[in-house]
Amino acid sequence: MLELRPNCECCGKDLPPESPDARICSFECTFCGPCADKVLRGKCPNCGGELLTRPRRPAGKLANNPPSSKRIHNPAGCEKVI
């Protein structure tokens, strides 16, 4: 099950579970749309995988399957892609 991480690893922007702006790779590294598209050019700086729109979990399923609260912020990891 997806962790639904709460923020962009590059800029720290909040990405709630219902956000259409969240992008993830196959390892669930999480980024906002602007960072994924403009800074990272669609490529995860951690694994090299493609960044795709994160699926949204239905609101009714969040109570029993909550999103992660662990924040990962690594702006230095995004700089190497530029």
Secondary structure, DSSP 8 states (H G I E B T S, - for coil): -----SB-TTT--B--TT-TTEEE-TT--EEEHHIIIIISTTB-TTT--B-EE-----GGGTTTS---------HHHHHTT-
